[in-house]
Amino acid sequence: MWSSHLYRVDARKKGLSEATIEAAISQSEKVINADPSLPSILSLKHLASRCGVPYSELREFVSRRAMFTIAPSMPYNKFSIQKRSGGRRFIYVPNRSLMTVQRWINTHILAQISPHGASHAFTKRSSIKRCALVHCGSAWLVKLDISDFFESVSEIQVYRSFKSMGYTPLVAFELARICTIRTPRHSPRERYGQWRIRELNEEIYAYNEHLLGYLPQGAPSSPLLSNIVMRDCDMLLSQIAAKFGMKYTRYSDDLTFSSLDPQFGREACRNLIFEAYAILSKAGYRPNARKCTVVPPSGKKIVLGLQIDGTEPRLTKDFKDRIRQHLYFLEKFGPLNHAFERKFDSVWGMKAHIKGLIDFAKMVEPGYAEICRRRFNLIDWPV
């Protein structure tokens, strides 16, 4: 527990000046008074001490270049995966030290900040089922999607989030740099004014960059930061939904609005979409118009892959058919033949995939999942 008296005594023993001690106490109490659950961070060296990562490495992450050189620092391993909708998604995995400090920030700072009530992703109590439950029994659905969700969150938005928690501008800036990735020169972002840095940092020249960084997909701090940055948007979108007599939820980049009124109509849906797009665009997000969906009362009601035409979310028939077919062919032909026919890379990859489907089913329909699990466990898997 924080005590300014104990801190003052300990600081004097270490020979710190009275001015430094009082400034440190003032900053610590500013953060604590803003939110007692948040840890005090007085400087980058203080952060290095708290998370157990060398100061020199943190300085590298913040300046985005290797120490004593002008070469860009590359603390991420980059790879890509195929999107179901086409194209590729780039994943950035931080190196060990950066992973350590991002996890510390995630656990001790970000996890203490509650997202907006409409957000249903990335927190302990959130789930797809709980999100879908909000829309059960609805007559009209409007589903929107944000393109490149994490990559749309800029370094300046992350900085403002940390600053709003009570951290000094310098500490907030350094935390933002640690949690974002460098945008290289000649990036397409150069064409957009909101990504260009207009003022140089006169105090710490090594911190200067040409373009703002962004949240990398693959960093442990990105999911919760995206929720925190989206809080104002979520609030405005909730207000728009209430104005139209609708309910609103967001699961990461999937936005859903629903109405219980069968007479709601397509014109009202168009007006809602227009106003929602205006809010998202103003905040720097790019709505994915190709994934915009309006579902009338006669349409099939699916939210986040779950059927919501009843009082509780249910698994879709297509999803259950996938599990049923896997179990049928496993029982009839065995794991080796089934893996070969379905073109899995390995039997164990196939086993993990099918187990994942059953685990997902357990979250939604536990009784059905238990029946599947028993059949799954009876398969004669190779050792």
N, C-alpha and C positions, 0 to 999 in steps of 0.2 A: 504494500500500500504506500502511495506517495506521501511524503512528509517534507515540506519545505525546510523545516528546522533540521532534520537529519541530513538533508541534501546540503544545506549551508555548512554544517559542521564538517561533513566529509570533504566538501569542495575546498574549505579553508585548509584542511590538513594536506591537500594536494597542491597548495600554493596558488590557487586561482585568485585573480583579482576580484575585489568586491563588485566592480562593474560587470564583470563576466558572470559572476554568481547570480546577481540580481536579474540580469538579462535572461539567464537560463531558467530561473525560477518563474519569471514573468511569462516566458513562452510556454513552459510546461503547464502552468496553471491555466493559460488561455485554452490549450487543447483539452485539458481535463474538465474545465468548466463548460466547454462546448459539448463534449461527450465523454463522460468519465470512463467509458469502456475502451477508449482509444489510447494507445501508448504515446508518450511524449517522444518526439524526435527533434533534437536540437540542431543537428548538422549531419552531413554525410558521414563524418567520422563516428558520430554517435550511432547512426544506423548500422555502420559496419560492425561496431562493437556489439550491438544488440542481436544482429542476425548471424554473426560469426563468419562474415566474408571479408577478406582483406580490403582495406580502404582503396588501395591502388586499383583493384578490379572494379569497385563501384565507380570510381572516378572515370575509368575506361568506359563503363556502360553509359554514364551520364554524358560524357563528351562525345560519345559515339566514334571514338578513334583510339587506337592503341597508344599507350603511354610513350611519350618522347618521340612520336612520329606524327605525320599528318595522314597516315593510311587509315581508312575506315575500319572500325572494329567490327568483327563478324561473330558475335556471340551466339548465333543461332544456326542450327542445322536445318536446311530447307528440303522438303520433299512435297510431292503432290499426289492427290488421289482423284479418281474419276468421280464426277458428280453424276447423280442419277438423272438429272435434267440435261446433261451434256456439259462439256468443258471440264476444266480441272480446278480443284480447290488446293491452294497452297498452305501447307502446314509448316510452322516454324517452331522447332523444339530448342529451348534455351540450353546453353551449356550448364555444367553442374553448379557453378557459383551463381550464375544468374537465376537458375531454377531455385536455388536455396533462398535467395533474397526475395524473389517473387512469391514463393510459398509463404515466407514470413509475413510479407505485406498482406497476402491474401488471408492468412489465418488471424493475424493480430489487428488488422485495420479493416479490410474490406468486408470480412465476415461479420463485423460488428454493426455494419450499416444496413438497415432494412431497405429493400427495394420497394417500389410502389406496389400496392395491393393487387394491381392487375397483372403484375409480372409473376409467372409461374415456373421459371427455369432457374437452375444453377444453385438454389438454396436447399438446405437439408429437408425442409418440409414440402418442397414443391414437387409436383409430378404431372405427367401428361394426363392421368386420369382426373386429378383435381381440377386441372385447367378445363378439360372437356366437360366436366360435370356442370360448370357454370352455364353451358349452352344447351343442356339437355331439354328436350321438348320444344325447342324453338321452331318457329315457322319459317323465318328468313335467316339466311347466313350470308355474311360478307367476309371473305378471307383475303387478306393482303399479305404481301411478302416484301422484305427489304433486301435489296441486292448488296452483296459483300458487306454484311452487317458489321462484323468486327473491324474490318478495314476502313469503314466509314467513320469510325470514332477517332478523332484527331487528338494529337498530343495536347493541344490547348484545352480541349474539353476535359481531358483527364486531369490536367493541371488545375482547372477551376474546381473540379470535384475534390481534390485533395486540399485545396485552399479553403473551400467551404467547410471542411472538417476542423479548421482552426490552425493548420500548419502555416508557417511563414511562407512568403512567396518563394524564397530560395529552396526550402525543403520541399514544398509542393512541386516546384519545377523539377527537382532532382528525382522525386518519387515518380513523376510522370515520365521522365526520360527512362527510368529503369523499367517501367511497365509498357513502354512502346518500342516500336522498331523503327530504325532509320529508313527514310524514304530516299532512294538513290537519286542522284542528278539524272536529268533527261527522262525522268518518270513522266507519264501522262498527267500526273497531278500538277506539273508545272503550269499547265494551261488554266488552272483554276485558282483564282485569287485567294480563296480561303485556305489553301495549302501552302502559300508562300509566306515566309517570314519577312516582315517588313522592317523591324527594328533590330539592330545588333545589340548583343549583350555587352555593354561597355565595361562592366565590372569583371566578368570572367570570359575573356575572349575565346578560350578553348571550348566554351559551350555553344558557340555559334554554329548554326546550320543553315542551309539554303531553303529546305522545305521542312514542314512539320512531320513528325513521325505519326504512327497509327498503331492501333491495337493489333498484335499478331495472333492469328489463330494457332493455338498450340501452347501459348503461355498460360500458366496456372492462374494468373491474375486477370486475364482478359474477360472471362465470363462474368464475374461479379462486377468488374469495372463497367462493362457494357450495361448492366442493370442500373448501376448508380448514375451513369451518364444519361440513361434513358428516362430517369424519374420525372423530369419536367414534361417530356413528350408523353409519357404514360398518363400523367395528370391531365394534360390538355386533351388527349384522345379519349380519356374517360369522361371528360366534360362534354365532348362532342357526342359521344355515345348516349349520355344521359339526355342531351338536348333532343336526340332522335328517339328517345324511349328504348334504347338498346343497352345491351351488356357488352363490355369490352374486356378481352384478355390478350396477353402477349406471352408467347413461349419462345424466347430467344428472338428470332427474326420473323416468326409467324404471328400475325395479328388477326384476331377474330372478333367480329361484331355479330350480335344476334338479336332478333326481335321475336317476341311471342305472338305478335299481331299478324294474323294471316293477310290483313289488308294493307300491310306496310308498303309494298309496291316497289317497282324497279326505279321509279323516279326518285324516291327517297333514298334508295341505295346509291344511285348516281351522285346525289348531293352529299351523302355521307362520305363516299370515296373521294370526291373533290376536296372536301374540307380536311379529311385525314391526310391526303397527299400534300396539301399545302403545309400542314404542321410538320410532316416528316421532311419535306424539302427544305423548309426554313431551318430545321435543326441539322441539315447537312446529310440527310439520308436519301438514298435513291430508291424509290419504290419500284418493285419488279412488276411491271404492268402485265407481263405474260402469265404471271401466277395469280393475278387478281381474279377471284371467283365469286359470283353471286348465285346463291342457291335458293330457289323459290320454295313455297310449301310442298310442291309435288316432287322436288328433287331429293336425292339421296343425301342425308345429313351425316357428313364425316368431318370430325375435327381432330387433327393430330393423329390420323390413322384410326380413330375410334368412332364407332357408330353412336349417335346421340339422339336417336328418334324416340327413345324411351325415357324413363325416369333416372336411369343410370347409364354411364358409358359402357359399351360392349365391344368385344372384338368383332371385326368384320368377318363375313363368310369367307372372303378371299384369304384372310390371314389364317383362319382355322383350317382351310383347305390345304395351305402350304404345310402346316404341321402334320395334318392327317396323311398327306402324300408321303412326306419324309418317313413317318413311322411305319406306314404300310410297306414301302419298298425296303426299308431297313429290316423289317421282320421277314419279308419274303425272300430277298436276295442277299442280305447281309451288308455290313458296312463297306467292305472293299468294293463290291460291285456297284453299290449305290454312289459312292464317292467318285468312281470312274465315270458312271453314266451322267452324273450331274456336273462333271468337270471341276470338282474341288481339287485344290492343290494337294491336300492330304486328308486322311481319315480324321485326324485330330482337328484339323481346321473345320471339317464338316461337323464334327461332334460339337465343337464350341459354338458354331453357328446355330445349330438346332437347339442346343441348350439355351442359347440367348433368346431364341424365339419363345421357348417355354417359360423362361424367367420373365419375359415381357408379359406373356399371358397371365402369369401369376399375379402381377400387379393389378390386372384388370378383372379377371375372372379366376379367382384362386381354385375353385372347385374343378373347373375344366382343366386348369394347368396341372393339378394333382393327378388326374387320370392320365394325362400325357406323360408326366414325369415317371409314373410307374411303368408304363410301356417302354419309355426311353431307357430306364435302368435295367430292364430285362433283356435288352439287346446284347448279343454276344460280341462285345467290343474287343478288338485285338489288344493284347497287352503291350 
